[in-house]
Amino acid sequence: MMERRWAQRIRDIEPFHVMAVLDRARLLQANGCDLIHMEIGEPDFSTPQPIMRAAEAALAAGHTSYTPALGLPALREAVAGFYQQRYGIDLDPRRVVITPGGSGALLLVSALLVDAGNRVLMADPAYPCNRHFLRLVEGRARMVSTGPDSGYQLTPEQVEQHWDSDTVAVLAASPANPSGSVLSGEQLRALADTTRRLGGELIVDEIYHGLTYGCDATSVLEVAPDAWVLNSFSKYFGMTGWRLGWLIAPEEAVPELEKLAQNFYICAPHLSQQAALAAFSEASLAICEERREAFRQRRDFLLPALRELGFAIPYTPEGAFYLYADVSGFGGDSQRLCQHLIETEHVAITPGLDFGHFRADEHVRFAYTSALPRLEQAVERIERGLRSWPGC
């Protein structure tokens, strides 16, 4: 049998470890276990009904063809209108590029800005796929160790310290995954000013915008109109499986992005785009705001409950739907702890290994994407599981 050869980059692209946790959780469920999901970033809410009805109408009308590579003009205009409504930003719709998920947006940016050997600075911990997209285009992520004192976010001083001749950009996230931290307008402005002075581009992942508690997240475009923004319909709008996102880019970049989109994926799904036109309706936004309040209630229950059990969570998240917890008090080894909890108590959580390297084996991520009664059950099970954990 012929021995096949894979591209070198494959060695550097690690598995998405949370998916292995999810696979094990689903297998346990299939075998009759009552599994509580706290591992993946998928809310338990279904897509709001106004969006579903728009999709049904679009399907009945036969909207199943290709669209322009940059997206339906009506949807690009709707996204621009949303920025005016929510942030007071006068955004030209021509700067909006509709993509197949937020991942499609990052793929476009990576391909446009990053040459072989270039580096992009990002926080450690961070969403894992970001660094793997860079490797796909022969670039590299420069992971910079961060902690709770900065909300697990890069600071301008760290950008200055780690910048070199191969660095072309900074990738930040607000609200962030896995920490849930939110960058203020002043912090975003300082990052933008530092990056611009060093000759680089600032890219901000705003995928969890809309899911903040006790504060409103500032869009980087409010303080740095020339920045790049990644966003998605998945989280706030509850459209995970529709695979639809958007990129906001400097106007001069759009023709090049269009060329890349045409070659990479032709267009985002037409039916999803038609459905998303209803995402910005008053009815849909009212549902999304009700769900935001539900997430806040879940956070406010789970955070003190986990702290009471001994998980060290020094940073109180202001956004997203995650808690990033230090488990060094239980002896570390987050992978074994996660395995213990899923096998003995049927509670699935994510090991820190997914999010970087800095103290990753001492951290886990909890997603509060299940209903409050299920979270209460989860805490009871985790408490029981800790009693049988060798590290306690």
C-alpha positions in Angstrom: 0.0 0.0 0.0 1.3 3.4 -1.0 2.6 5.6 1.9 0.9 8.9 1.6 2.5 12.2 2.3 0.7 15.1 4.1 1.6 18.7 3.9 3.9 19.9 6.7 1.3 22.3 8.1 -0.9 19.4 9.2 1.6 18.6 12.0 1.1 22.1 13.4 -2.7 22.2 13.3 -3.9 20.6 16.5 -7.2 18.8 16.9 -10.1 20.9 18.3 -10.1 19.0 21.6 -13.5 20.1 22.7 -15.0 18.2 19.7 -13.5 15.0 21.2 -15.2 15.8 24.4 -18.5 16.4 22.5 -18.1 13.1 20.7 -17.7 11.3 24.0 -20.6 13.1 25.5 -22.9 12.1 22.5 -21.8 8.5 22.8 -22.6 8.5 26.5 -26.0 10.0 25.7 -26.6 7.4 23.0 -26.0 4.8 25.6 -28.7 6.3 27.8 -26.6 8.6 30.1 -28.2 11.9 31.2 -25.4 14.1 30.0 -25.1 17.8 30.9 -23.3 19.8 28.2 -21.0 22.6 29.5 -18.3 22.0 26.8 -19.2 23.6 23.5 -20.1 27.2 22.7 -23.6 26.5 21.4 -26.6 27.9 23.2 -29.5 25.7 24.1 -31.9 28.2 22.5 -33.1 27.4 18.9 -33.0 30.1 16.2 -35.6 32.8 16.9 -38.9 32.1 15.1 -38.9 35.3 13.0 -35.6 34.1 11.4 -37.0 30.6 10.9 -40.1 32.0 9.2 -38.0 34.1 6.9 -36.1 31.0 5.9 -39.3 29.1 5.2 -40.5 31.9 3.0 -37.2 32.2 1.2 -37.2 28.4 0.5 -40.7 28.5 -0.8 -39.7 31.4 -3.1 -36.8 29.3 -4.5 -33.9 31.4 -3.0 -31.4 28.5 -3.4 -29.0 29.9 -6.0 -25.6 31.5 -5.7 -25.4 35.1 -4.5 -22.7 37.7 -5.1 -19.5 36.6 -3.4 -19.6 39.6 -1.0 -23.2 38.7 0.0 -26.7 39.8 -0.7 -26.7 43.6 -1.1 -29.8 43.8 1.2 -28.0 41.9 3.9 -24.9 44.0 3.7 -27.1 47.1 4.0 -28.9 45.5 7.0 -25.6 44.9 8.8 -24.5 48.4 8.2 -27.8 49.7 9.5 -27.4 47.6 12.6 -24.1 49.3 13.3 -25.8 52.7 13.0 -28.6 51.6 15.3 -26.5 49.9 18.0 -23.2 51.8 18.0 -24.0 55.1 16.2 -21.5 54.2 13.5 -22.1 55.5 9.9 -20.8 52.4 8.1 -20.7 52.1 4.3 -22.4 48.8 3.3 -19.6 48.3 0.7 -17.3 47.6 3.6 -19.4 44.6 4.8 -18.5 41.2 3.5 -20.9 38.3 4.2 -19.0 35.1 5.0 -19.8 31.4 5.8 -19.5 31.9 9.5 -17.0 33.9 11.5 -14.4 31.3 10.4 -14.9 32.4 6.8 -14.2 36.0 7.8 -11.0 35.0 9.5 -9.9 32.9 6.6 -10.3 35.9 4.2 -8.4 38.3 6.6 -5.6 35.7 7.1 -5.2 35.1 3.4 -5.1 38.8 2.6 -2.8 40.1 5.3 -0.4 37.2 6.1 2.5 36.0 4.0 4.6 33.0 4.7 6.6 33.6 7.9 4.5 36.5 9.1 3.2 36.6 12.6 0.0 37.8 14.3 0.0 38.5 18.0 -2.8 37.1 20.1 -3.5 36.4 23.7 -2.8 33.0 25.3 -5.5 31.8 26.1 -7.6 32.4 22.9 -10.0 30.6 20.6 -7.9 27.8 19.1 -9.0 27.9 15.4 -7.6 31.5 15.1 -4.0 30.3 15.3 -4.7 27.3 13.0 -6.1 29.5 10.2 -2.8 31.5 10.3 -0.8 28.3 9.9 -3.0 27.3 7.0 -1.7 30.4 5.1 1.8 29.6 6.2 1.8 32.3 8.9 2.2 31.9 12.6 0.4 33.0 15.8 2.6 34.6 18.4 0.8 33.6 21.6 1.5 36.0 24.4 0.8 34.8 27.9 -1.9 36.7 29.7 -3.7 36.4 33.1 -6.6 37.7 35.1 -5.0 41.0 35.9 -5.5 42.1 32.2 -8.7 40.0 31.8 -6.6 37.6 29.8 -6.3 40.3 27.1 -3.2 41.6 25.3 -2.0 45.0 26.5 -0.4 47.7 24.4 2.8 47.2 26.4 2.8 43.5 25.5 2.2 44.3 21.8 5.2 46.6 21.9 7.4 44.0 23.7 6.6 41.1 21.3 6.4 43.0 18.0 9.2 42.2 15.5 10.0 42.6 11.8 7.8 39.6 10.9 4.7 40.8 12.8 1.9 42.2 10.7 -1.2 42.3 12.9 -2.8 41.9 16.3 -5.8 39.8 16.8 -7.9 40.6 19.8 -11.4 39.4 20.9 -14.0 41.3 22.9 -15.9 39.6 24.5 -13.3 36.9 24.6 -13.4 33.2 24.5 -12.6 31.5 26.9 -12.5 34.3 29.5 -15.6 36.4 28.7 -13.6 39.6 29.2 -14.6 42.8 27.5 -12.2 45.5 26.3 -13.2 49.1 27.0 -13.2 51.8 24.4 -10.0 53.2 25.9 -8.3 49.8 25.8 -9.3 49.2 22.2 -8.1 52.7 21.2 -4.7 52.1 22.9 -4.4 48.7 21.1 -5.3 50.4 17.8 -2.9 53.3 18.3 0.0 51.0 19.2 -0.6 48.6 16.4 -0.9 51.4 13.8 2.3 53.1 15.1 4.1 49.8 14.6 2.9 49.5 11.1 0.4 46.7 11.6 -3.3 45.9 11.4 -5.7 45.5 14.3 -8.3 42.7 13.9 -11.0 42.4 16.5 -13.2 39.3 17.0 -16.6 40.7 18.1 -18.5 37.5 17.7 -20.0 37.7 21.2 -21.2 41.2 20.9 -24.7 41.5 22.2 -23.9 39.0 25.0 -22.7 41.3 27.7 -23.9 41.7 31.3 -23.9 45.0 33.1 -22.1 46.8 30.3 -22.3 47.4 26.6 -19.4 46.3 24.5 -17.7 49.0 22.5 -17.1 48.1 18.8 -13.5 48.8 17.8 -15.0 50.8 14.9 -16.1 53.4 17.3 -12.5 54.3 18.2 -10.6 53.0 15.2 -12.6 53.2 12.0 -9.8 51.5 10.0 -9.8 48.3 12.1 -11.0 44.9 10.8 -14.0 43.3 12.5 -15.0 39.7 12.6 -18.6 38.9 13.6 -21.1 36.1 13.2 -24.8 35.4 13.4 -24.1 32.3 15.5 -24.0 33.5 19.1 -26.2 36.5 19.8 -28.6 35.6 17.0 -28.7 31.9 17.7 -27.8 30.8 14.2 -24.9 28.4 14.8 -25.8 25.8 12.2 -26.6 28.3 9.5 -22.9 29.1 9.0 -23.2 32.8 8.4 -20.9 35.7 9.5 -19.5 38.9 8.4 -16.3 40.9 8.0 -16.0 44.6 8.1 -12.9 45.7 6.2 -11.3 48.9 5.0 -12.9 49.9 1.7 -9.7 49.5 -0.3 -9.5 45.9 0.8 -12.9 44.8 -0.5 -12.0 44.1 -4.1 -9.2 41.8 -3.0 -11.5 40.1 -0.5 -14.1 39.6 -3.2 -11.5 37.9 -5.3 -10.6 35.6 -2.5 -14.2 34.8 -1.6 -15.0 33.9 -5.2 -12.1 31.4 -5.2 -12.5 30.0 -1.6 -16.2 29.4 -1.3 -18.1 31.3 -4.1 -20.6 32.8 -1.6 -22.2 32.3 1.8 -25.3 30.1 1.8 -28.1 31.9 0.1 -30.9 30.5 2.3 -29.0 31.6 5.5 -28.6 35.1 4.1 -32.3 35.4 3.4 -33.1 34.2 6.9 -30.6 36.6 8.4 -32.5 39.6 6.9 -35.0 39.0 9.7 -32.4 38.9 12.4 -32.4 42.7 12.8 -36.2 42.9 13.1 -37.7 44.3 16.3 -39.2 40.9 17.0 -35.9 39.0 16.6 -33.9 41.5 18.6 -36.5 41.4 21.5 -36.0 37.6 21.7 -32.2 38.0 21.6 -32.4 40.4 24.5 -34.6 38.1 26.5 -32.0 35.4 26.0 -29.2 37.7 27.0 -30.9 38.2 30.4 -31.2 34.4 30.7 -27.5 34.1 30.2 -26.8 36.7 32.8 -28.9 34.8 35.3 -27.0 31.6 34.5 -23.6 33.4 35.0 -24.8 34.9 38.3 -25.7 31.5 39.6 -22.8 29.5 38.2 -19.9 31.8 39.1 -20.3 31.9 42.9 -21.4 28.2 42.9 -18.1 27.1 41.2 -16.0 29.4 43.4 -17.7 27.8 46.4 -16.5 24.4 45.2 -12.9 25.6 45.0 -12.5 26.6 41.4 -10.4 29.7 41.2 -12.1 32.2 38.9 -10.5 35.6 39.7 -11.9 37.4 36.7 -15.7 38.0 36.6 -16.7 37.7 32.9 -18.7 40.6 31.5 -19.6 38.8 28.2 -19.9 35.6 26.2 -21.2 32.6 28.1 -18.0 31.0 29.6 -16.2 30.8 32.8 -12.4 30.2 32.7 -11.4 28.4 35.9 -8.1 27.6 37.5 -8.0 24.0 38.7 -4.5 24.0 40.2 -6.1 23.7 43.6 -7.3 20.3 42.6 -3.8 19.2 41.6 -3.9 20.5 38.0 -4.1 18.1 35.1 -7.3 19.6 33.6 -7.6 16.9 30.9 -7.8 14.1 33.5 -10.3 16.2 35.6 -12.5 16.7 32.6 -12.3 13.0 31.8 -13.2 12.1 35.4 -16.2 14.4 35.4 -17.6 13.2 32.1 -17.1 9.5 32.9 -18.3 9.5 36.6 -20.8 12.3 36.7 -21.7 12.8 33.0 -20.8 16.5 33.0 -18.9 17.6 30.0 -16.5 20.6 30.3 -13.5 21.7 28.2 -9.8 21.3 29.1 -7.6 24.4 28.9 -5.4 22.7 26.3 -7.8 23.9 23.5 -7.0 27.6 24.2 -3.2 27.8 24.2 -0.2 26.7 26.2 0.3 29.1 29.1 -0.9 27.2 32.2 -3.4 25.4 29.9 -3.1 22.2 32.0 -4.3 24.1 35.0 -7.5 25.5 33.5 -10.9 24.4 32.3 -13.7 26.2 30.6 -17.4 26.0 31.6 -20.0 27.0 29.1 -23.3 28.2 30.7 -25.3 27.3 27.6 -27.7 25.0 29.4 -30.9 26.1 31.3 -30.6 27.1 34.9 -32.1 23.9 36.4 -29.5 21.9 34.4 -26.7 24.1 35.7 -27.9 23.5 39.3 -27.8 19.7 38.6 -24.3 20.1 37.1 -23.0 21.8 40.2 -24.4 19.0 42.4 -22.7 16.4 40.2 -19.4 18.3 40.0 -19.4 18.6 43.8 -19.9 14.8 44.0 -17.3 14.2 41.4 -14.7 16.3 43.2 -15.2 14.2 46.3 -14.0 11.1 44.3 -11.2 13.0 42.5 -7.7 12.0 43.6 -6.5 15.6 43.6 -8.9 16.5 46.4 
